[in-house]
Amino acid sequence: MLSPLALLSLPWLRQLPRPAWWVLGFYALSQQLPALFSPEPFLASLLALGRTLLMLGLMGVGVALGDARQLRGMRWGLALVFLTALLSSGLGGTDLVIGRLSHPYMTPITLGLAGALGVWLALFGAGRLWWRLPFALLAAGVLLLSGSRGAVAATLVGGLAGYVLQGGRRWAGGLLTAAALLAGGFYLGQRLDIGALTRLGTADVTGRDVLWYNVLSVIQSEPWSGVGSYRLGTRLTPPGGTCELFASPSGAVPECPVWLERLGNPWLIAHNVTLQQWAETGPLGVLGLFLLLGTALVAAVQARSALGLAVMAGLLVATVNDNTLLVPSPFFAEVFWIVAGASLTRLQFSAPGVGLTAAGLLAALSLPLFPLLRPPPAPGTLQLAFLNAPAVAAASQPYRVLVQFSGPAGNYRAVLRSCPDSCTLLGSRPFVIQEKASPVLTFETPLVRVRTQPVELLLYPGSSSRDPRPLGRYRWEVTQHP
């Protein structure tokens, strides 16, 4: 991780206009005040200060660059990443008909966002056509083979935002060409049944509904202060779970070093920007972040920076299902804050414009919260037929639950979680109901290390949806003895 070196660029922030200083100051204050009232005020204050300084340093790098188009130098590094991914997948025996593109040091999602950045650079970065066209083709190929739906959505939204700002036939042609490449690749993948490409047409959120529901319980436990920056993972890590880093050369996820493990599990994230920020710093932290984001977007529009707006708008769209703004990251959050800093150099403050932009962003990026405004989903005729869940358990032994459901035929998921202060996942079991009854499901898992805790059994549809609320919930108390 080289991003901490960005702290050397903090002095460049002196060149920002005064309104930008007010926004940055309010953001820093919005992170520090909730930390003072969090469960671990001293540690939370230090971590909030560290994250804020790192973000400010990256914005200082952007101020030093002065223009988002200076990022075009990244194309050589990105090209190397793209070629490495293709070679690694080919030589490693990855079958792209059923699997997704792999890389020694990057996850498929990271590769998808790298492909998105490559497309934006080809569309809006200065340079000659001789490198931009093959680079765009290479980036689009990696983007599609990554199978990342969030990255594809980010590419399209970012490209559209840059085109609307830039205008002109040339940019319209480039955008249409990029859209045609993506659509053609998706169609080809459907015809050839390539796994990574067919995945782009699915709506499953891959278990994020359960995660969002757990994060909501964290917010309910500390609604005003949050649990502190980088501390959400301590609430979400299951009993016996370990702190994990990013992907390793072998494709496995290595454990954190001891010094980092003491922070809990800082890269276990909420997969949504609003839920992440609220769980960590409460509503004041959410207000500070979205005011900063709204100001940066307004500044990019004022600067007529098509590339800057494309990068920020695209990566913001990706935060609906991910967290692409948290630093340090594999690279994409650093790029975002560098571009934000470059845009802020041309800020002409407009309070109504910034306020409306910030409010619109908050509404658009808070998708998992929308279902809470509607009545809960109806469970239908699905019922709990059998439950064996002891009220007393030995702390030295795994806790064992047996459960069976009856109801209409279909695919479902049973989720077990423990909720002493907030809820953490203990286990999940997919099951199928045939002939009005499911098989007997077995959960065997350690419990959270507290004497008495509520345990919940949640019932979800078989495919993950954007509604985090379960179809049914069953709750009981468990007491552990030594």
N, C-alpha and C positions, 0 to 999 in steps of 0.2 A: 504494500500500500504506500503510494507516494503522496497521496492527498494531504497528509499533515504538513508537507512542505509548503502548501498554500498559505500557511500562517505567515510566511515571510512576505506575502503580498498585502497584508493588512494596511500598511501605510498608504497604498494606492487608493484606499477608500476616501482619503481626504479630497480627492478630485471630484467626488460625487456632488451633485447639487444639494442644497440644504434640505429640500423636501424629502429626498431619498434618505438623508440622515435621520430625519424624524421617523420615517417608516422603519428603518433598521433598528433605531432605539426602542420603538414600541414593541417590535418583535422580540428583542432581547429581554425586555421587561416582562412580556407576556409568557416567556419561558421560565424566568427566574421566580416570579411571584408565586405561581402554583407550586413550584418545587419546595418552597419554604413551608408549605402546609401538607406536603405529601407524607406517606408513612416513613420515608427515610430522607428527611429534609437536607441533611448535609451532603449525602451522596448524590441525591437528586440535583442539588444546586451545582455541584461540581460537574456532573455529567451534562446538565443543560448548558452550562458555560462552555464546556468543551465542544459540544455540537454546534452551538451558536458561533464560536470563534472559527471553527472549521468552515462553516457555511460562509461567514464573512470573508475569510481568507480566499475561498474560491471565487467569491464575487470580486475580490480585489484583483485576482488574476484576470477576470473578465474586464475590469476597468483598465488594466494595463494593456490588454489586447485591443480594446477600443471598439471592436467590431466582430460580430459573430462569424463573419466570413473568414476571419483568421483561423478558424478551426479547420479549414480545408487541408491543412497540413496533416490532419489525422487520417486522411485517406490512405496514406501508405501503411500506417499501423493497422487500420481496419482491413485493408486488402490482405495483409499478412494473416490476420485473424481468420478471414474468410477462407483463404487457401489452406490454412492449418486445419480448420474444421473439416473441409472436404477431404483432405488427405488423411486426417485422423480417422474419420468415419470410414473411408475406403479401406485403409490399411488395417483398421481395427475390426473389420468384418461387420460393421453396422449395416443391417439390412434396412435400407430406407423405405422399402415397400411396407414394412410393418413398424419400423422405429422412427426416431427423430434424429436430426443431425446432432452430432456430439463434438466436443472440443476438450482438450486436456485440462483447461483451466476455467471453462465457462459452462454454465447450464444452458439448456435450450432457450430459456426465456432471455438470458443475457445475449445469446447469439441473435435472437429475433430483434432485440432492441439495437444491437450493433448493425444489423441489416437495415433497420429503419433509419438509423443515423446516416448510413451510407447512401440510402435513397435521397434523403433530404440534402446531403452535401452535393449529390449529382444534380439535383433539381435547382438548388438555389445558391450553391457555392460558385464563386468565380472560377473560371478556367476554360480550357478549350474542350471541344466536343470529343477529341480523340481519346481522352482519358475518361471523360464523364460518362459516355455511353457504355463502354465495357464495364466500368466500375458500377454503374447502375444495374446492369444485368447480373453481375456477380452478387451485389448486395441484395437484389430482389430474390435471387435463387436461394441464398442463405436464409433470408427472411421466411420464405415459404417452407423450406425444408426444416426449419426450426419447429414448425408446428405451433407457434405461439400466437394465439388469437388476439391477445392484448397488443402484441407488437404490430400485427397487421392493422388493427384498428387505429393504433397510434400513427402508423405510416400514412394511412388515408386521411385522418383528421389533420395531422401536421401538414401534409401536402396541400390539402384544401385551404387551410388557414394561410399558408405562405402564398398560394396562388391568388387568393382574394386580396391580400395586401399588395402583392406585386402587380397583378394584372398584366395585360398585354398578351398578344398572340403567342409569343415565344414561350411564355410560362404556361399558358393554357395547353399548348402542344406537348410540353414536357410532362405536365400533370396527366393529360390524357394517355400519353405513352406509358407512364408508370402504372396508371390504373389498368390499362390494357394488359400489361405484363403480369400484374398480380392476378387479374381475372383469368387470363389465359393459363397461368400456372395452376390456379385452383381448379379450373375445368379439366386440365390434363391430369391432375392428381386424382380427381374423381373418376375419370375414365380408366386410369391405370390402377386405381385402388391403392395409391401410395398413402401409407398410414399418416405421416405428418401432415399431408395436404387434406385428406379427408377429415382429419381432426378439426380443421379450421371451420368446417360447416356444422359443428356440434355446439350446443348451448350449455352443456354440463360445466359447472364451475368447480369441478374436481375437489369436492369436500370443503370448499370455502364457506358454505352455509353453516356448517357446524362450527367452524372457527369463528365466524362473525358472531354467532350466538354466544360463544364463550367470551369474546371480547366485550360484548354488551354487558355481560355479568361483571367484568372488571370495571367498566364504566359505572355501573350501578353501585359497586362497592366504594368507589372514590369519585363521586360525580363532579366535584368542584376542583380538586387539586390534581387528579390523575395519580398514577403510581410512580411517575418520574421518567425522564428520558432514558432510553435503552433498558428500562426495567419491566416492560410488558412481558418479555419472555419468561421472567420469574413466575408470573401468574399462569402462563399457558403451558409451561413444560410439564409433561406428565410425571408422576412419581417414578423414580428410577431413570428418567430421561437425562440426556447429557447435552452439554452445550456443543453446538456444531458450527463449523465455518462453511465457506463456499466450497464448490466442487474441487476435488483434487485431480492430479493427472490420471489416477486409476478410475476415476468416475465416482469413487466413494466420497462421502462427506466426512472429513476428519473432525475429531473433537478439538475443542478450543484449548489453548494453553492454560495453565493453572491461573495465571494472573487475570486472564479474560473470563475464565469460568466463574470467578468470584462475582462478576456482574450479572450472573444468571445465564441467560441465553439471549444476548442482545439482537441476534439476527432471526429470532423467531418472531415474525411480524404479523400484523393484522390483515395484510393484503387489502387494505383500503386506507386512503390517506386520512379521511375524516375520523374513522374509528381509531386508527393509530394515534393521531394527534390528541383526540379527546381522552383516550385511555391513558396517555402519558402525561398530558399537561392540562386537562380539563377544558372547559369552554373558552377561557381566556386565551389559552394556547392556540386553540382552533382559530379564534378571531385574529390573533397576531399573525399566524401563518397565512391565512387567506388574504389578509390585508397586504402582506408582502407579495404574495403571488399575483394578486390583482394589480398591484402597482407595477410589477415587472412586466406583465402582459401589456398594460397600457403604455409603458415606456417603449416596448418593442414596436407597437403600432405607431407611436409618435416618431420613432427612429426610422420607420419604413424598412425594418429589417425582416425580410421574408424568411431567411434562414433562422434567425433568432426566434421568430414567432412559430415557425414550424417545429423547432426543437422543443420549445416550452409547451406549446399546445399539445403536441403528440405525446410527450412524456407525462403531461398531466392527465391525459385520457387513460394512459396505462395505469395510473394510480387508483382507478376504480376497482381493479382486481389485484393490484400489486402495490408495492411501496417503492417508487422510483425516485423519491426525493431524499431518502435517508442516507446520510454520509457517516462513515465511508461505505462505498459500494464497489461493485466490479468495475464501474467507470461511468455509468449513465447518470447517476445523481451529480457527480462532479461536473459533467458536461452541462447539466441543467443550470447549476448555480453559476458557472462561468458565463454562460449565455445571459443569465439574469443580470449579472454584474455589468456586462457589456451594454445591455439595454438601458440600465439605470443611469448610465452616463448622459443620456439624452432626455431624461425625464423632465417634462413640463407638467407640474402637478395639477391634476384636475380632480378635486375631491369627489364630485358626483360620479365621474367616470370610473374612478378607482373603486368607489363604494359599490356601484352597480356591478362592476366586473368581479369584485370579490364575492358579492352575494350570489351572482350567477354561478361562479365556480363552486362555491360551497353546495349549492343546490344540485349542480350537475354531477359532482364527484361523490355525493353521499348516497349512492344507489342502494347499499344494503340497509339503510335506515328507512327507505320509503315504505316497505311492507308493514312497518310498525304503525303506520297511519291508517291501515285497513283492518277489518276484523280478522281474527286468526283463521287459518285454513281449517276447513271442516275435516274431521278424521274419518267421516263416513261410518261404515259398519265395522271397521277394524277394532279388535278388542284384545285385551290381555287375557289369554287363556290360562296361563300358568306362570307363576313367579316364585322362585326359591331364592331369597335374598336374606341371609342371616343378619340379625340386628346387632350381634356381637361378633367380633373378629379378632384373631390373634395378629398383633403387629408384625410378628416374624414370619407369617404365612401369607401367601397371596389370597386375596378376597375372591370368592367364587360365587357367581350368580348364574342361575339357570332360568331361562325365560322362553315362553312359547306364545305365539299370537294366532288369532283366528280372524278370518274376514275374507274379503274378495280376493281373487287371484291377482298376483302382480309382484313386482320387485320393490323391495323396501330395504331400509337400513335401520338397525338398532344401535343406539349410541349410549354408552355408559360414561357418566362423568361425576366427579366429586366437587362439592361446592361449599367448602368451609367459609371462606370470605368471598371469593369469586370462583368460577368453575373452570376446571381443567379436564381435558379428555383422558379417560381411562382406557377406552377401547371402542371399536366400531365393528359391527358385523353385518354384512349384506345378507339378505335372505329372500327366499321366494315362497310365496304362499300358493300351494296347489291343493285342490280338493278341500278348501276352506281352512286349512291349518298349515302353519309353518313347521319346520323341524325345530327341535329343542336347541336353542342357542346357548353357548357356554361362554361366559366371561371369567377370566382368571387373571387378576392383576393386583399389584400392590396399591394400597390406598395412600392418601396424603398423610403425612406424619403429624396428625393431631388426634387428640383422644376421641372427640365426637365430631362427626361431620355428616351433613346431608349428602346422600347419593341419589342421583337422578338417572332414570332410564328414558331416553328420548326416542321417538319414532319419526323417521323421515322417509320421503319417497326414495325409490331406488336411484334416480338420477338427481344429482345435486342441482338445486335451483337457486335463483337469486333471492328467494324468500328464506331468511335464516330461521324462521320460527318452525318448530316441529309440529307434526300432525298430532302428537300426543305426548304427555309427560307424566311420569310416575316418580314419586319422591318418597324416601324413607330415611331414617336416621341410623347410623352405624357407630357403635362405640368400639374402640380398639383397646385391648389390654396387652401388657408386655408378654 
